Amino acid sequence: MAIDPSMEPMLEVFIYESTTLLEQLDEILLEAEKSKSFSEDNINEIFRTMHTIKGSSAMMEFTGISTLAHAVEDVFFIIREEPARMANVNETLFDLVFQASDFLKTEIESVQNSGEANKDPSGMIGELKRLAAVMKGEAAPAPAAAAAEAAPAPAPAAPAGEPGMVRVRVFFEDGCQMENIRAFMLVSQLKDLCLRLDTIPANPEGDASLCSEIIKNGFILDFKPADSVEDVLHAIESAVNIKTYEIIEPDQPAAAPEAGGAVQPAAPAAGTAPSAPPAKSSAPAPAAAAPAGGAGKVKQSLVSVNQSKLDQLMDLVGELVTSESMVVGSPELRGLKLDGFHKAARELRKLTDELQDVVMSIRMVPLSGVFQRMNRIVRDMCKKLEKDVDFITEGGDTEVDKTINEAIGDPFMHMIRNSMDHGIEQPEERLAKGKPAKGRITLAAKNIGGEIVITISDDGQGLDTGILMKKARENGLLTKPESEYTDKEIYGFIMLPGFSTNKEVTEFSGRGVGMDVVRQNLEKVGGSLSIDSKKGEGTTFTIKIPLTLAIVDGMELAVGDSVFTLAITSIKQSFKLSEEHQVITDTDGTEMIMLRGQCYPLIRLHQLFGIPTEVTDLHEGIIMQIENSDKVACIFADELLGEQQVVVKPFPKFLAKYEIKQMGISGCTILGDGSISLILDANNLLNSYH
């Protein structure tokens, strides 16, 4: 069903919170499955996750999501009450919860794309109810009874006069929405800090109509601290979306006083202030009262921001960097002695650099999320292929630009599936080869200079150059005599469209679609892929991707009256041609230069782009050796103008029909004097000469 228009403002919050909770759920499930049991913390966390998703989706009227979450919650309510009941259903339990997690993620993705969630989870709910019945020792499931048993008991009324009880009234931030769910999440955070915890209203998560009551009267917490009142108050203060809180008398009515009454929110959360100055409570507060407004501890606040706003902010910073270069490098200032101006310009450059660093850091996200999804793929394929694999991740805290992080999900998935399906052998086959029955796949990332290097390696059977060459020959892919192909060139065949060595099409491979997609997606974000393998021992894929696509460190080259920019990470060396360098021409008429016993193609930029120049003698200009992945070539330009940090600007869409990128130009940038410099794409330059 489509979403109620009145609920649309809450949709983004619902999608974000549910997606985050389901990612955490997968992480918990994978960890628990490795240890073959759920810890007490795992059980409580899964119960709370499902309880939250159940309440928020019910409020949004996504019935399928809500009922399935409720069914999983029922199962974990049983486990929470008596953990021993899951002893005989461990494997089934894991499979069902993983299936439920997949269903919920698919439905939430559908909500995000179309605003609707229409799939029917009744079959999965029936399986969960049967599982619950088995765990309770019943012959057949009794849905109504199970639901009644699983429902949490209502919280008792506030105990007037019980020693040690403290009453706190909490107000949430204006406009934060879903106040009933936020109240439930606050209770979940405080539960372990209290010997007793009751709320008014009780069980807020199940009824969205309570939001208006919580907004009007606040959310009342009656608690008996396990340790100290300060611990509980600090947890309240540190919770997300708390505007103010106050300690009131336990016997004080739950309804908030009218304007001008004695009691008002008295302790603002960090960084906020109540709409009116707080009045003192009608009775003295206990010694552990909430910290005074001026002395309260500052809490860290997290804000979710639409990515389009971050993109816009990055564009504005790029414009600022460009404008600053244009001002400082203005031709009108040449020859003038302006000490004060240059001092101010240096300070401006320092501030723009700092601003640029901050904005780039905002866009950086860790790779751990992508790594976690790969963990799930390995787990599912192990079951379907009946293989046993130990998946190891390293460097998940390495950060990349969010745009790149989103672009590499598909390449990672294809390479992991390739390692699982083609690389890792069946356990009996591994034992026959003297290997451990359990295979190993390692996904590792590290930051090296201005780029991220990611390796995906396995200890499987490796790539067989003979089989690859035979398949390439059959498909008519060979462009030179077979004896001239190096191993790396033969490995590169697997990245050609339609190339597959699988004889049968399976769920995971065999159609020749996969590794070619990997290469295309990586090239879109300026990345490269190289393959190394040893038959019988395993294969390693090495990916190199830039930290960010927005601003790069470049080397400016002059060719005639034109200025080109080349990313410094692509330059291996630059040199003037001397007697020790031999220039030859191959049978195709391509110029080659001999460096340390190796021949490399020589690309004259003025010929490639048809630019008139007086520098055509190789001894007069400058030669740069560039590389990308395993491809190397040399380019010839008039001169080097120096290193410059540049803001990358994409070409207008109407230029796409001219295939400019295939010619070796990836974008453009504006120089300090206002002129435009084209940015050379080392990857496409090298592809055209290899």
Residue pairs with C-beta under 8 A, 6 or more apart in sequence:
1 61
1 62
1 63
1 116
1 117
1 118
2 115
2 116
3 11
3 60
3 61
3 62
3 111
3 115
3 116
4 60
4 61
7 59
7 60
7 61
9 177
10 59
10 60
10 177
10 178
11 60
11 111
11 115
13 177
13 178
14 56
14 57
14 60
14 111
14 178
15 108
15 111
15 112
16 304
17 52
17 56
17 181
18 53
18 56
18 57
18 65
18 104
18 108
19 105
19 108
21 49
21 52
21 53
22 49
22 53
22 101
22 104
22 105
22 108
23 369
23 372
24 45
24 49
25 46
25 49
25 97
25 101
26 98
26 101
26 372
26 376
27 372
28 42
28 45
28 46
29 46
29 94
29 97
29 98
29 101
30 372
30 375
30 376
30 379
31 42
32 38
32 39
32 42
32 94
33 94
33 379
36 90
37 90
38 46
38 79
38 83
38 86
40 83
43 76
43 79
43 80
43 83
44 80
46 72
46 76
46 97
47 73
47 76
47 77
47 80
48 188
50 69
50 70
50 72
50 73
50 76
51 69
51 73
51 184
51 205
52 181
52 184
52 185
52 188
52 205
53 65
53 66
53 69
53 104
54 66
54 69
54 70
54 73
54 205
55 180
55 181
55 184
55 205
55 206
56 178
56 181
56 205
57 65
57 66
57 69
58 66
58 206
58 208
59 178
59 180
59 181
59 208
62 107
62 111
62 117
64 107
64 117
64 118
64 119
64 120
64 121
65 104
65 107
65 108
65 117
65 121
67 121
67 125
68 100
68 103
68 104
68 121
68 124
68 125
68 128
69 100
69 104
70 147
71 100
71 121
71 124
71 125
71 128
71 129
72 97
72 100
72 128
73 150
74 128
74 129
74 132
74 146
74 147
74 150
75 93
75 96
75 97
75 128
75 131
75 132
75 135
77 149
77 150
77 152
78 85
78 132
78 135
78 136
78 149
78 150
79 85
79 86
79 135
85 135
85 136
86 93
86 135
88 134
89 131
89 134
89 135
92 131
93 131
96 124
96 127
96 128
96 131
98 379
98 380
99 124
100 121
100 124
100 128
103 119
103 121
103 124
106 119
107 117
107 119
108 117
110 116
110 117
110 118
110 119
111 117
126 141
129 141
129 143
129 146
130 141
132 141
132 146
132 150
133 139
133 140
133 141
133 142
133 146
136 146
136 149
152 203
154 202
154 203
155 197
155 198
155 199
155 202
155 203
156 198
157 198
158 165
158 167
158 198
158 200
158 220
158 222
158 250
159 165
159 196
159 198
159 222
159 250
160 250
160 251
161 250
161 251
162 224
162 250
164 224
164 225
165 196
165 222
165 223
165 224
165 250
166 222
166 223
166 224
166 225
166 229
166 232
166 247
166 250
166 286
167 220
167 221
167 222
167 247
167 248
167 249
167 250
167 252
168 220
168 221
168 223
168 232
168 233
168 236
168 245
168 246
168 247
168 248
169 217
169 218
169 219
169 220
169 221
169 245
169 246
169 248
169 256
169 263
169 265
170 183
170 186
170 218
170 219
170 220
170 221
170 236
170 242
170 244
170 245
171 218
171 219
171 242
171 243
171 244
171 245
171 265
172 179
172 182
172 183
172 214
172 215
172 219
172 241
172 242
172 243
173 241
173 242
173 243
173 272
174 243
176 182
176 241
177 211
178 208
178 211
179 204
179 210
179 211
179 214
179 215
179 219
180 204
180 205
180 207
180 208
180 210
180 211
180 214
181 204
181 205
182 240
182 241
183 199
183 204
183 205
183 210
183 214
183 219
184 203
184 204
184 205
185 239
186 219
186 221
186 236
186 239
186 242
187 197
187 199
187 221
189 235
189 239
190 197
190 221
190 223
190 232
190 235
190 236
191 197
192 226
193 225
193 226
193 227
193 231
193 232
193 235
194 223
194 224
194 225
194 226
194 232
195 224
195 225
195 226
196 222
196 223
196 224
197 221
197 222
197 223
197 224
198 221
198 222
198 223
199 219
199 220
199 221
199 222
200 219
200 220
200 222
200 254
201 207
201 210
201 213
201 214
201 219
204 210
204 214
204 219
216 256
217 254
217 255
217 256
218 256
218 265
220 254
221 236
222 250
223 232
225 231
225 232
228 288
229 286
229 288
230 288
233 245
233 247
233 267
233 288
233 290
233 291
234 297
236 242
236 245
237 245
237 267
237 269
237 270
237 290
237 291
237 296
237 297
237 299
238 299
240 301
240 302
242 269
243 265
243 268
243 269
243 272
243 274
244 265
244 266
244 267
244 268
244 269
244 272
244 274
244 278
245 265
245 266
245 267
245 269
245 290
246 263
246 264
246 265
246 266
246 267
246 278
246 281
246 290
247 266
247 281
247 285
247 286
247 289
247 290
248 263
248 281
249 281
249 282
249 283
252 263
252 282
256 263
257 263
257 264
262 279
262 281
262 282
263 279
263 281
263 282
264 274
264 276
264 278
264 279
265 274
265 278
266 278
266 279
266 280
266 281
266 290
267 278
267 289
267 290
267 291
267 292
267 293
267 296
268 274
268 278
268 293
268 296
269 296
269 299
270 296
270 297
270 298
270 299
270 301
271 298
271 299
271 301
273 293
278 293
290 296
291 297
307 402
310 359
310 362
310 363
310 402
313 359
313 362
314 359
314 360
314 363
314 550
317 352
317 355
317 356
317 359
318 550
318 551
318 647
318 649
319 647
320 352
320 355
321 352
321 356
321 551
321 645
321 647
322 647
322 669
322 670
324 345
324 348
324 349
324 352
325 670
325 671
325 672
326 670
326 672
326 673
326 674
327 345
328 345
328 348
328 349
328 672
329 671
329 672
329 673
330 673
331 673
333 341
356 551
360 401
360 547
360 548
360 550
360 551
363 401
363 402
363 403
363 548
364 399
364 400
364 401
364 402
364 547
364 548
365 399
365 400
365 401
365 402
365 405
366 396
366 397
366 398
366 399
367 395
367 396
367 397
367 398
367 399
367 400
367 405
367 445
367 452
367 454
368 396
368 397
369 405
370 405
370 408
370 409
370 412
371 393
371 396
371 443
371 445
372 396
373 409
373 412
373 413
374 391
374 393
374 412
374 413
374 416
374 443
375 391
375 393
377 413
377 416
377 417
377 420
378 389
378 391
378 416
378 420
378 441
379 391
381 387
381 389
381 417
381 420
381 421
381 508
382 388
382 389
382 420
384 507
385 420
385 421
385 508
386 426
387 420
387 424
387 425
387 426
387 427
387 439
388 427
388 437
388 438
388 439
389 420
389 424
389 438
389 439
389 440
389 441
390 438
390 439
390 440
390 441
391 441
391 443
392 440
392 441
392 442
392 443
392 444
393 442
393 443
393 444
394 442
394 443
394 444
394 445
395 444
395 445
395 446
396 445
398 445
398 446
398 447
398 452
399 447
400 408
400 452
400 545
400 547
400 548
401 547
401 548
401 549
401 550
403 525
403 549
404 525
404 527
404 545
404 546
404 548
404 549
407 521
407 524
407 525
408 454
408 521
408 522
408 525
408 527
408 543
408 545
410 517
410 518
410 521
411 517
411 518
411 521
411 522
411 529
411 543
412 443
412 456
414 514
414 515
414 517
414 518
415 456
415 515
415 518
415 541
416 441
416 443
416 456
417 508
417 509
417 514
418 509
418 514
418 515
419 441
419 456
419 458
419 460
419 539
420 441
420 508
421 502
421 506
421 508
421 509
422 460
422 461
422 501
422 502
422 509
423 439
423 441
423 458
423 460
423 461
423 462
423 538
423 539
424 430
424 439
424 441
424 458
424 459
424 460
424 461
425 433
425 435
425 439
425 460
425 461
427 437
427 438
428 437
430 436
430 437
430 439
431 437
433 536
435 459
439 458
439 459
439 460
440 458
440 459
441 456
441 457
441 458
442 455
442 456
442 457
442 458
443 454
443 455
443 456
444 454
444 455
444 457
445 452
445 453
445 454
445 455
446 452
446 453
447 453
447 547
449 569
450 546
450 547
450 552
450 553
450 568
450 569
451 544
451 545
451 546
451 547
451 569
452 544
452 545
452 546
452 547
453 542
453 543
453 544
454 542
454 543
454 544
454 545
455 540
455 541
455 542
455 543
456 540
456 541
456 543
457 538
457 539
457 540
457 541
458 538
458 539
459 537
459 538
460 538
460 539
461 535
461 536
461 538
462 533
462 534
462 535
462 536
462 537
462 538
462 539
463 490
463 491
463 494
463 531
463 533
463 535
463 539
464 535
465 487
465 490
465 491
465 535
467 501
468 490
468 491
468 493
468 494
468 501
469 482
469 485
469 490
469 493
471 493
471 499
471 501
472 478
472 490
472 493
472 499
473 482
475 498
475 499
477 493
477 496
477 499
478 485
487 533
488 530
488 531
488 532
488 630
491 531
491 532
491 533
492 531
492 630
493 499
494 501
494 515
494 531
495 515
495 516
495 518
495 519
495 529
495 531
496 516
497 512
497 513
497 516
498 512
498 513
498 516
499 512
499 515
499 516
500 509
500 510
500 511
500 512
500 514
502 509
502 510
503 510
504 510
505 511
518 529
519 529
522 528
522 529
522 543
522 545
523 683
523 684
525 545
525 546
525 549
526 545
526 546
526 549
526 567
526 666
526 681
526 683
527 543
527 544
527 545
527 546
528 543
528 544
528 545
528 628
528 629
528 683
529 541
529 542
529 543
529 629
530 541
530 542
530 629
530 630
531 539
531 540
531 541
531 542
532 539
532 540
532 542
533 539
533 540
544 629
546 552
546 567
546 569
549 648
550 647
550 648
551 645
551 646
551 647
551 648
552 567
552 568
552 645
552 646
552 648
552 679
553 567
553 568
553 569
553 643
553 645
554 565
554 566
554 567
554 568
554 643
554 644
554 645
554 646
554 669
554 679
555 565
555 566
555 567
555 568
555 571
555 624
555 640
555 642
555 643
555 644
556 563
556 564
556 565
556 640
556 641
556 642
556 643
556 644
556 671
556 677
557 563
557 564
557 565
557 566
557 605
557 622
557 624
557 637
557 638
557 639
557 640
557 641
557 680
558 637
558 638
558 639
558 640
558 641
559 605
559 606
559 609
559 611
559 613
559 637
559 638
560 606
560 611
560 612
560 613
560 614
560 638
561 611
562 609
562 611
562 678
563 641
563 671
563 675
563 677
563 678
564 605
564 637
564 677
564 678
564 679
564 680
565 644
565 646
565 669
565 677
565 678
565 679
565 680
566 624
566 626
566 635
566 679
566 680
566 682
567 679
567 680
567 682
568 643
570 626
570 627
570 628
570 682
571 624
571 625
571 626
572 624
572 625
572 626
572 627
572 632
573 624
573 625
574 622
574 623
574 624
574 625
574 640
575 581
575 622
575 623
575 625
576 619
576 622
576 623
577 583
577 593
577 618
577 619
577 623
581 593
581 594
581 595
582 593
582 594
583 591
583 592
583 593
583 594
583 602
583 618
584 591
584 592
584 593
584 594
584 599
585 591
585 592
586 592
590 601
590 602
590 689
591 601
591 602
591 604
592 599
592 600
592 601
592 602
593 599
593 600
593 602
593 623
593 634
595 625
595 634
600 625
600 632
600 633
600 634
601 633
601 634
601 689
601 690
602 618
602 623
602 633
602 634
602 635
602 636
603 633
603 634
603 635
603 636
603 685
603 689
604 616
604 635
604 636
605 611
605 635
605 636
605 637
606 612
606 613
606 615
606 616
606 636
606 638
608 663
608 664
609 663
613 638
615 621
615 638
615 639
618 636
621 636
621 637
621 638
621 639
622 636
622 637
622 638
622 639
622 640
623 634
623 635
623 636
624 634
624 635
624 637
625 632
625 633
625 634
626 632
626 633
626 634
626 635
626 682
626 685
626 686
627 682
627 686
628 682
628 683
628 686
629 683
631 686
631 687
631 690
632 686
633 685
633 686
633 689
633 690
635 680
635 685
644 671
646 669
646 671
646 677
646 679
647 669
647 670
648 666
648 667
648 669
648 679
649 667
649 668
649 669
649 670
650 667
651 660
651 667
651 668
661 681
661 684
662 684
662 688
663 684
663 688
664 680
664 681
664 684
664 685
664 688
665 678
665 679
665 680
665 681
665 684
666 679
666 680
666 681
666 684
667 678
667 679
668 676
668 677
668 678
668 679
669 676
669 677
669 679
670 676
670 677
671 677
